[in-house]
């Protein structure tokens, strides 16, 4: 007589998931998975200041060397949203370890690259490996920690994601100036080896991941090639357009226009295809059903704006001090470093508060204080000191610290546990795309507003006006009688006119930076009302009802 074994009910499976706890200390797991993610996020900014050295060392132009950055960002953007899908086939721990292996090997190959084309190829591989690390870590933390500790766990993760790009330019400048540009890649290798060893010993897949992998294997490896292809073409084209748009004058370039068209068509086709996959009960690469949850949809937008402001200002301040104040690359990095340390100090506090205060209030405070700090940056001028700029960055960073952890925590509200991977993949995608859009906006707006202010200020500098002639003559007389000055009045007058034109350019650039700061401040203020459209949660006894 045969015995029929009934499959566990859905309620029983949920009880198993809720009762599961990792065998190892959760905080050791958090530190383990943060190691490689820190290095991956660091690599998005550490190579920026080394581009001239890379170009010179490999016999390429600086424009060609920018592909070292673009190739990494493109491959990173493609793999980020697909990480949850790929995890379903191999398991989260195994996928994370594969990413660490690929990231470490490709980093070593980048350091050994004998030519620019090979370096770009290895950077593509590095971006693929690195793209799966951050969303996997975030999902691991969400499953490893109970809801009441999740905010503190995300604070550890936040240290890696927020602090790494802040110190990237400084560290890259120091390594490049004192050693060799290849070491900005070699330093990843020992960290990858340590991360691999610790992950093998510490991390484990929860029951819902094991069930999903078993179900996938039972059905057979049936990859959604069309969906993955559309995703790669769409997000790859988007990242290319954002990185090269201003350089090639946007729609003035046929190449950029073609890539924008490809991006739009691919993403529309991807959305239609994913909706079809969901209706057929197939595993989608992008789980668009998450956007039915209003809290998650708003969290996605807030994370996009956070990435926009974080990466935009991380580029804006160093560029401002280098182009207008004459700072070196290392000095420019040191200007924003105090902000990174401020985030480090405040993240644990924010993680503690998330379990005791409605996260919506923390997010609202974060955006409001960020907007106030950006508004206060309107006091910048061409004679500003290092200490003053560093103080402004600290003020801004103190607001950003109140955004990352609460947004990440609240994005999991009312989301089934088996979709944690999808949530982490999409929120990381929002932050990265927001950072790319913010950087692209910064470069474009600075150029366009600089031209606008140059024309406006130039209209007041009529060479035929009596006032202009008097000022030019006065400066020419001063230069003529200065030690080592020009020999003739005509030469002195030419130098005076050149000096006045340089001042015009500097003032125009200064005003364009203030325009960018205004837009960032207004964008941050506009997010405050949206925060209160998210679902209200009432933590009790220090617990956060995430699921």
C-alpha positions as CSV (number, residue, x, y, z in Angstrom):
1,X,0.0,0.0,0.0
2,X,1.6,3.3,-1.1
3,X,1.7,6.4,1.0
4,X,1.0,9.8,-0.5
5,X,3.2,12.5,0.9
6,X,1.4,15.8,0.7
7,X,3.4,18.9,-0.2
8,X,3.6,21.5,2.6
9,X,0.9,24.2,2.5
10,X,1.6,27.8,1.7
11,X,1.1,28.7,5.4
12,X,3.6,26.0,6.4
13,X,6.2,27.3,4.0
14,X,5.7,30.8,5.3
15,X,6.1,29.5,8.9
16,X,9.4,27.8,7.8
17,X,10.6,31.0,6.2
18,X,9.7,33.1,9.2
19,X,11.5,30.6,11.6
20,X,14.7,30.4,9.6
21,X,17.8,32.0,11.1
22,X,21.4,31.8,9.8
23,X,23.8,29.5,11.6
24,X,26.4,32.2,11.9
25,X,26.4,35.6,13.6
26,X,24.4,38.0,11.4
27,X,26.9,40.9,11.9
28,X,29.8,38.7,10.7
29,X,27.7,37.9,7.6
30,X,27.0,41.7,7.1
31,X,30.8,42.5,7.3
32,X,31.6,39.6,5.0
33,X,29.3,40.6,2.2
34,X,30.1,44.3,2.6
35,X,33.8,43.8,1.7
36,X,33.4,43.0,-2.0
37,X,30.5,45.4,-2.4
38,X,32.7,48.3,-1.0
39,X,35.4,47.6,-3.6
40,X,32.8,47.3,-6.4
41,X,31.2,50.7,-5.6
42,X,34.7,52.2,-5.1
43,X,35.6,51.1,-8.7
44,X,32.8,53.4,-10.1
45,X,34.8,56.5,-9.1
46,X,38.4,55.5,-8.3
47,X,39.5,55.4,-11.9
48,X,38.2,58.9,-12.8
49,X,41.3,60.8,-11.7
50,X,43.7,58.2,-13.2
51,X,42.4,58.6,-16.8
52,X,45.3,60.9,-17.9
53,X,47.8,58.4,-16.6
54,X,46.0,55.4,-18.2
55,X,45.9,57.2,-21.5
56,X,49.6,58.0,-21.3
57,X,50.6,54.6,-20.2
58,X,48.7,52.8,-23.0
59,X,49.4,55.3,-25.8
60,X,45.8,56.5,-26.1
61,X,44.0,59.9,-26.1
62,X,42.1,61.0,-23.0
63,X,38.8,60.8,-24.9
64,X,39.5,57.1,-25.8
65,X,40.5,56.5,-22.2
66,X,37.0,57.5,-21.0
67,X,35.7,54.2,-22.3
68,X,37.4,52.7,-19.3
69,X,34.6,54.4,-17.2
70,X,31.8,54.0,-19.7
71,X,32.4,50.2,-20.4
72,X,32.2,49.5,-16.6
73,X,29.0,51.5,-16.1
74,X,27.3,49.9,-19.1
75,X,27.9,46.3,-18.1
76,X,27.1,47.2,-14.5
77,X,23.7,48.7,-15.5
78,X,22.9,45.6,-17.5
79,X,23.6,43.0,-14.8
80,X,22.0,44.9,-11.9
81,X,18.3,44.4,-12.8
82,X,19.0,40.8,-14.0
83,X,20.8,39.7,-10.8
84,X,17.6,38.5,-9.1
85,X,16.6,36.5,-12.1
86,X,20.0,34.8,-12.4
87,X,19.9,34.0,-8.6
88,X,16.8,31.9,-9.3
89,X,18.9,29.4,-11.3
90,X,22.0,29.0,-9.3
91,X,21.2,30.2,-5.8
92,X,22.1,33.5,-4.2
93,X,25.2,32.4,-2.4
94,X,26.7,30.7,-5.5
95,X,25.7,33.7,-7.7
96,X,27.4,36.1,-5.2
97,X,30.6,34.0,-5.1
98,X,30.7,33.7,-8.9
99,X,30.4,37.5,-9.0
100,X,33.3,37.9,-6.5
101,X,35.4,35.5,-8.6
102,X,34.7,37.3,-11.8
103,X,35.3,40.7,-10.2
104,X,38.6,39.6,-8.7
105,X,40.0,37.9,-11.9
106,X,38.9,40.8,-14.1
107,X,40.5,43.3,-11.7
108,X,43.8,41.5,-12.0
109,X,43.5,41.4,-15.8
110,X,42.7,45.2,-15.8
111,X,46.0,45.8,-13.9
112,X,47.9,43.6,-16.4
113,X,46.2,45.0,-19.5
114,X,48.9,45.8,-22.2
115,X,46.6,47.9,-24.4
116,X,43.4,50.1,-24.1
117,X,41.1,47.7,-26.0
118,X,42.0,44.8,-23.7
119,X,41.6,47.1,-20.6
120,X,38.1,48.0,-21.8
121,X,37.2,44.4,-22.4
122,X,38.4,43.5,-18.8
123,X,36.5,46.5,-17.4
124,X,33.3,45.1,-19.1
125,X,33.9,41.8,-17.3
126,X,34.6,43.6,-14.1
127,X,31.3,45.5,-14.4
128,X,29.4,42.2,-15.0
129,X,31.0,40.7,-11.8
130,X,30.5,43.8,-9.8
131,X,27.0,44.5,-10.9
132,X,25.7,41.4,-9.1
133,X,27.4,42.2,-5.7
134,X,25.4,45.1,-4.3
135,X,21.8,43.7,-4.9
136,X,22.9,40.3,-3.7
137,X,24.3,41.8,-0.5
138,X,21.2,43.8,0.1
139,X,19.0,40.8,-0.3
140,X,21.3,38.7,1.9
141,X,21.0,41.3,4.7
142,X,17.2,41.5,4.3
143,X,16.9,37.8,4.8
144,X,19.6,37.5,7.5
145,X,18.4,40.1,9.9
146,X,14.9,40.3,11.6
147,X,12.9,43.3,10.8
148,X,13.8,45.1,14.0
149,X,17.5,45.0,13.1
150,X,17.2,45.5,9.4
151,X,17.8,49.3,9.6
152,X,21.1,48.8,11.4
153,X,22.1,46.1,8.9
154,X,21.4,48.5,6.0
155,X,23.5,51.1,7.8
156,X,26.5,48.7,7.3
157,X,25.6,48.3,3.7
158,X,25.1,52.1,3.4
159,X,28.7,52.7,4.6
160,X,30.0,50.8,1.6
161,X,27.6,52.4,-1.0
162,X,27.8,56.0,0.2
163,X,31.4,56.2,1.6
164,X,33.1,54.4,-1.3
165,X,32.4,57.0,-4.0
166,X,33.3,59.7,-1.6
167,X,36.8,58.5,-1.0
168,X,37.3,57.0,-4.5
169,X,38.8,60.1,-6.2
170,X,41.1,60.7,-3.2
171,X,42.3,57.2,-3.0
172,X,42.7,57.0,-6.8
173,X,44.6,60.2,-6.9
174,X,46.9,59.1,-4.1
175,X,47.6,55.7,-5.7
176,X,48.2,57.2,-9.1
177,X,50.5,59.9,-7.8
178,X,52.6,57.7,-5.5
179,X,52.6,54.3,-7.2
180,X,51.1,53.3,-10.6
181,X,47.6,53.5,-12.0
182,X,47.5,49.7,-12.3
183,X,47.4,49.4,-8.5
184,X,43.9,50.9,-8.5
185,X,42.8,47.5,-9.9
186,X,45.3,45.3,-8.2
187,X,44.0,46.3,-4.7
188,X,40.7,44.5,-5.5
189,X,42.4,41.1,-5.7
190,X,43.2,40.4,-2.0
191,X,39.8,41.8,-1.0
192,X,38.1,39.5,-3.4
193,X,40.0,36.5,-2.1
194,X,39.2,37.3,1.5
195,X,35.5,37.9,0.6
196,X,35.4,34.6,-1.2
197,X,36.8,32.7,1.7
198,X,34.5,34.3,4.3
199,X,31.4,34.0,2.1
200,X,31.9,30.3,1.7
201,X,32.1,29.9,5.5
202,X,29.5,32.4,6.6
203,X,26.7,32.9,4.0
204,X,23.9,30.4,3.4
205,X,20.7,30.5,1.3
206,X,17.4,30.6,3.2
207,X,14.7,28.0,2.5
208,X,12.7,30.2,0.0
209,X,15.8,30.5,-2.2
210,X,16.5,26.8,-2.0
211,X,12.9,26.0,-3.0
212,X,13.1,28.5,-5.9
213,X,16.3,27.0,-7.2
214,X,15.0,23.5,-6.9
215,X,11.8,24.4,-8.8
216,X,13.9,26.1,-11.5
217,X,16.1,23.0,-11.9
218,X,13.1,20.7,-12.0
219,X,11.6,22.8,-14.9
220,X,15.0,22.9,-16.6
221,X,17.3,25.7,-17.5
222,X,15.0,27.9,-19.6
223,X,16.6,31.3,-19.8
224,X,14.6,34.2,-21.1
225,X,17.0,35.1,-23.9
226,X,14.8,37.7,-25.5
227,X,14.1,39.5,-22.2
228,X,17.8,39.5,-21.2
229,X,18.7,40.7,-24.7
230,X,16.2,43.6,-24.6
231,X,17.4,44.5,-21.1
232,X,21.0,44.5,-22.2
233,X,20.4,46.6,-25.3
234,X,18.0,49.0,-23.4
235,X,20.0,49.8,-20.3
236,X,23.3,49.5,-22.1
237,X,22.2,52.1,-24.7
238,X,20.8,54.3,-21.9
239,X,24.1,54.3,-20.0
240,X,26.0,55.0,-23.2
241,X,23.8,58.0,-24.0
242,X,24.1,59.4,-20.5
243,X,27.9,59.1,-20.5
244,X,28.5,60.4,-24.0
245,X,25.6,62.7,-24.7
246,X,27.0,66.0,-23.8
247,X,30.4,65.2,-25.3
248,X,28.7,64.5,-28.6
249,X,26.1,67.3,-28.3
250,X,23.1,65.1,-27.7
251,X,20.6,65.2,-30.6
252,X,23.2,67.1,-32.6
253,X,25.0,63.7,-33.0
254,X,23.6,61.0,-35.2
255,X,25.2,58.3,-33.1
256,X,23.6,59.6,-29.9
257,X,20.2,59.9,-31.7
258,X,20.4,56.3,-32.9
259,X,21.3,55.0,-29.4
260,X,18.4,57.0,-27.8
261,X,16.0,55.5,-30.3
262,X,17.4,52.0,-29.6
263,X,17.1,52.6,-25.9
264,X,13.4,53.7,-26.1
265,X,12.3,50.9,-28.4
266,X,14.2,48.3,-26.4
267,X,12.8,49.4,-23.0
268,X,9.2,49.6,-24.3
269,X,9.6,46.1,-25.9
270,X,11.1,44.8,-22.6
271,X,8.1,46.1,-20.6
272,X,5.6,44.5,-23.0
273,X,7.5,41.2,-23.0
274,X,7.8,41.1,-19.2
275,X,4.1,41.8,-18.8
276,X,3.5,38.8,-21.1
277,X,5.9,36.7,-19.1
278,X,4.0,37.5,-15.9
279,X,0.7,36.7,-17.4
280,X,2.0,33.3,-18.5
281,X,3.3,32.7,-15.0
282,X,6.9,32.6,-16.1
283,X,9.8,34.0,-14.1
284,X,10.3,37.6,-15.4
285,X,13.7,39.2,-15.5
286,X,12.2,42.4,-14.2
287,X,9.3,41.9,-11.7
288,X,7.1,44.8,-12.7
289,X,4.4,43.7,-10.3
290,X,6.4,45.3,-7.5
291,X,5.4,48.7,-8.8
292,X,1.8,47.9,-7.9
293,X,3.0,48.5,-4.3
294,X,2.8,52.3,-3.9
295,X,5.4,52.3,-1.2
296,X,7.9,50.5,-3.3
297,X,7.2,52.6,-6.4
298,X,7.8,55.8,-4.4
299,X,10.9,54.3,-2.8
300,X,12.2,53.6,-6.3
301,X,11.8,57.2,-7.2
302,X,13.3,58.4,-4.0
303,X,16.4,56.2,-4.5
304,X,16.7,57.5,-8.0
305,X,16.8,61.1,-6.7
306,X,19.2,60.1,-3.9
307,X,21.6,58.7,-6.5
308,X,21.1,61.8,-8.6
309,X,22.0,64.1,-5.7
310,X,24.8,61.9,-4.3
311,X,26.7,61.3,-7.5
312,X,25.9,64.7,-8.9
313,X,27.4,66.6,-6.0
314,X,30.3,64.1,-5.7
315,X,31.3,65.1,-9.2
316,X,30.3,68.8,-8.8
317,X,32.4,69.8,-5.8
318,X,35.8,68.3,-7.0
319,X,35.2,69.7,-10.5
320,X,34.4,73.1,-9.0
321,X,37.6,73.3,-6.9
322,X,39.8,71.9,-9.7
323,X,38.6,74.1,-12.6
324,X,38.0,77.4,-10.7
325,X,40.2,77.2,-7.6
326,X,43.2,75.4,-9.1
327,X,43.1,72.4,-6.7
328,X,45.0,69.2,-7.6
329,X,43.1,65.9,-8.1
330,X,44.2,64.7,-4.6
331,X,43.2,68.0,-3.0
332,X,39.8,67.9,-4.7
333,X,39.3,64.4,-3.3
334,X,40.2,65.6,0.2
335,X,37.6,68.3,0.0
336,X,34.7,65.8,-0.1
337,X,36.3,63.2,2.2
338,X,35.0,64.9,5.4
339,X,31.5,64.3,4.0
340,X,32.3,60.6,3.7
341,X,33.5,60.4,7.3
342,X,30.3,62.2,8.4
343,X,28.2,59.6,6.7
344,X,30.2,56.9,8.4
345,X,29.6,58.4,11.8
346,X,25.9,59.0,11.2
347,X,24.9,55.7,9.5
348,X,24.8,53.7,12.8
349,X,22.7,56.4,14.4
350,X,20.2,56.4,11.5
351,X,20.1,52.6,11.5
352,X,19.2,52.7,15.2
353,X,16.5,55.3,14.6
354,X,14.9,53.4,11.8
355,X,13.6,50.8,14.2
356,X,12.1,53.4,16.5
357,X,10.9,56.2,14.3
358,X,8.6,56.2,11.3
359,X,11.1,56.0,8.4
360,X,9.0,58.5,6.5
361,X,9.9,61.2,9.0
362,X,13.6,60.3,8.6
363,X,13.4,60.5,4.8
364,X,11.6,63.8,4.9
365,X,14.2,65.2,7.2
366,X,17.0,63.9,5.0
367,X,15.6,65.5,1.8
368,X,14.7,68.8,3.6
369,X,18.2,69.1,5.2
370,X,19.9,68.2,2.0
371,X,17.9,70.9,0.2
372,X,18.8,73.4,3.0
373,X,22.5,72.4,2.7
374,X,22.4,72.9,-1.1
375,X,20.7,76.2,-0.7
376,X,23.4,77.3,1.7
377,X,26.0,76.3,-1.0
378,X,24.9,79.5,-2.8
379,X,27.4,81.3,-0.6
380,X,30.2,79.7,-2.6
381,X,32.4,82.2,-4.4
382,X,35.8,82.3,-6.2
383,X,37.6,83.2,-3.0
384,X,36.2,80.5,-0.8
385,X,38.5,78.5,1.5
386,X,39.1,74.8,1.7
387,X,37.6,74.6,5.2
388,X,34.4,76.3,4.1
389,X,33.9,74.0,1.2
390,X,34.6,70.9,3.4
391,X,32.0,72.3,6.0
392,X,29.4,72.6,3.2
393,X,30.0,69.0,2.2
394,X,29.7,67.9,5.8
395,X,26.3,69.6,6.0
396,X,25.1,68.0,2.9
397,X,26.4,64.6,3.8
398,X,24.6,64.8,7.2
399,X,21.3,65.0,5.3
400,X,22.2,62.2,2.8
401,X,22.9,59.9,5.8
402,X,19.2,60.1,6.7
403,X,18.1,58.9,3.3
404,X,19.9,55.7,2.3
405,X,19.0,53.4,5.2
406,X,15.3,54.5,5.6
407,X,14.6,54.3,1.9
408,X,16.2,50.8,1.6
409,X,14.3,49.7,4.7
410,X,10.9,51.0,3.7
411,X,11.2,49.6,0.2
412,X,10.6,46.1,1.5
413,X,7.2,47.0,3.1
414,X,4.5,44.5,2.3
415,X,6.8,42.7,-0.2
416,X,6.8,38.8,0.0
417,X,10.1,37.5,1.3
418,X,10.8,35.5,-1.9
419,X,10.9,38.8,-3.8
420,X,13.7,40.3,-1.7
421,X,16.2,39.8,-4.6
422,X,14.0,41.6,-7.0
423,X,13.5,44.6,-4.6
424,X,17.3,44.9,-4.0
425,X,18.1,44.6,-7.8
426,X,15.6,47.4,-8.7
427,X,16.5,49.7,-5.9
428,X,20.2,49.4,-6.8
429,X,19.3,50.0,-10.4
430,X,17.4,53.2,-9.4
431,X,20.5,54.5,-7.5
432,X,22.9,53.7,-10.3
433,X,20.8,55.1,-13.1
434,X,20.1,58.1,-10.9
435,X,23.8,58.6,-10.4
436,X,24.4,58.4,-14.2
437,X,21.6,60.8,-14.9
438,X,22.8,63.2,-12.2
439,X,26.4,63.2,-13.6
440,X,25.2,63.7,-17.2
441,X,22.9,66.5,-16.1
442,X,25.7,68.2,-14.2
443,X,28.1,68.1,-17.2
444,X,25.4,69.3,-19.7
445,X,23.9,72.0,-17.5
446,X,27.3,73.4,-16.6
447,X,28.2,73.7,-20.2
448,X,24.8,75.2,-21.3
449,X,24.4,77.6,-18.4
450,X,28.1,78.6,-18.7
451,X,27.4,79.7,-22.3
452,X,24.3,81.5,-21.2
453,X,26.0,83.5,-18.5
454,X,29.0,84.2,-20.7
455,X,26.7,85.8,-23.3
456,X,24.8,87.8,-20.7
457,X,27.9,89.1,-18.9
458,X,29.6,89.7,-22.2
459,X,26.8,92.0,-23.3
460,X,27.8,94.4,-20.5
461,X,31.5,94.5,-21.7
462,X,31.2,96.7,-24.8
463,X,34.8,97.5,-25.8
464,X,33.6,100.8,-27.2
465,X,32.1,102.0,-23.9
466,X,33.9,104.7,-22.0
467,X,33.8,102.7,-18.7
468,X,35.3,99.6,-20.4
469,X,38.1,101.7,-22.0
470,X,38.9,103.4,-18.7
471,X,39.1,100.0,-16.8
472,X,41.3,98.5,-19.6
473,X,43.6,101.5,-19.6
474,X,43.9,101.4,-15.8
475,X,44.8,97.7,-15.7
476,X,47.2,98.2,-18.6
477,X,49.0,101.0,-16.8
478,X,49.3,98.8,-13.7
479,X,50.8,95.9,-15.7
480,X,53.1,98.2,-17.6
481,X,54.7,99.5,-14.3
482,X,54.7,96.1,-12.5
483,X,58.1,94.3,-12.1
484,X,58.7,92.1,-15.1
485,X,55.7,93.6,-16.9
486,X,55.3,94.1,-20.7
487,X,57.5,96.5,-22.6
488,X,54.9,98.5,-24.4
489,X,51.4,99.9,-23.6
490,X,49.9,97.9,-26.5
491,X,51.2,94.6,-25.0
492,X,49.9,95.7,-21.5
493,X,46.5,96.5,-23.0
494,X,46.4,93.1,-24.7
495,X,47.2,91.4,-21.4
496,X,44.6,93.5,-19.6
497,X,41.9,92.5,-22.1
498,X,42.9,88.8,-21.8
499,X,42.7,89.1,-18.0
500,X,39.3,90.6,-18.1
501,X,38.1,87.9,-20.5
502,X,39.4,85.2,-18.2
503,X,37.5,86.8,-15.3
504,X,34.4,86.8,-17.5
505,X,34.8,83.0,-18.0
506,X,35.4,82.3,-14.3
507,X,32.4,84.3,-13.3
508,X,30.2,82.6,-15.9
509,X,31.3,79.2,-14.7
510,X,30.7,80.2,-11.1
511,X,27.1,81.2,-11.9
512,X,26.6,78.0,-13.8
513,X,27.6,76.0,-10.7
514,X,25.1,77.9,-8.6
515,X,22.4,77.1,-11.2
516,X,23.1,73.4,-10.9
517,X,23.0,73.6,-7.1
518,X,19.6,75.4,-7.4
519,X,18.1,72.5,-9.5
520,X,19.5,69.9,-7.0
521,X,18.0,71.8,-4.1
522,X,14.6,72.2,-5.7
523,X,14.6,68.5,-6.7
524,X,15.3,67.5,-3.1
525,X,12.5,69.8,-1.7
526,X,10.0,68.2,-4.2
527,X,10.6,64.8,-2.7
528,X,9.4,65.7,0.8
529,X,5.6,65.7,0.0
530,X,6.0,62.4,-1.9
531,X,7.4,60.7,1.2
532,X,4.0,60.9,3.0
533,X,2.2,59.2,0.2
534,X,4.0,56.0,1.3
535,X,2.2,53.6,3.6
536,X,2.4,54.6,7.3
537,X,4.0,52.1,9.6
538,X,3.7,52.0,13.3
539,X,6.7,50.3,14.9
540,X,6.1,48.9,18.2
541,X,8.6,47.7,20.8
542,X,11.4,48.5,18.4
543,X,10.1,46.3,15.6
544,X,9.5,47.2,12.0
545,X,6.7,45.5,10.2
546,X,8.3,44.9,6.9
547,X,6.5,41.8,5.7
